[in-house]
Amino acid sequence: MEQFIEFVGNHYILSSAWIVIVILIVYSFASSTLSAIKQLSPQEATFLMNKEDAVLLDIRPAAEFKKGHILGAKQLKTEQINQADFSPLEKSKDKPIIVACAMGMTAKRTASQMLKAGFTKVSVLKGGMNSWQAANLPVSK
């Protein structure tokens, strides 16, 4: 214990950086666990699409969407997403909706906008299209 206290005293910047990293990891884990938006693996997303008729929303730019997208995915334009205009999905408001982007980072923001707009079952494809393709799941061109 004395050596630990001596180490912290001699390396206070390193020790404080370590404490900050641990706090950020705990915060990240707690926020994702308590979030209303769940992250689905490609296998979970496939199960949801097959069993509960989930709608897959691809929010990538049109050029990327044309290069390859998940079978049956719908695409919204960037302008519609920025304005939170989800009117093309009004018929699917009570169905599960899975939001997918390229790497799974920007989909969370769109999913939270959709929750505010009244969509009840919104999830995010964890890892986005990269994880879908890494799992060797079918892509339509």
Disulfide bonds with the S-S distance in Angstrom:
none
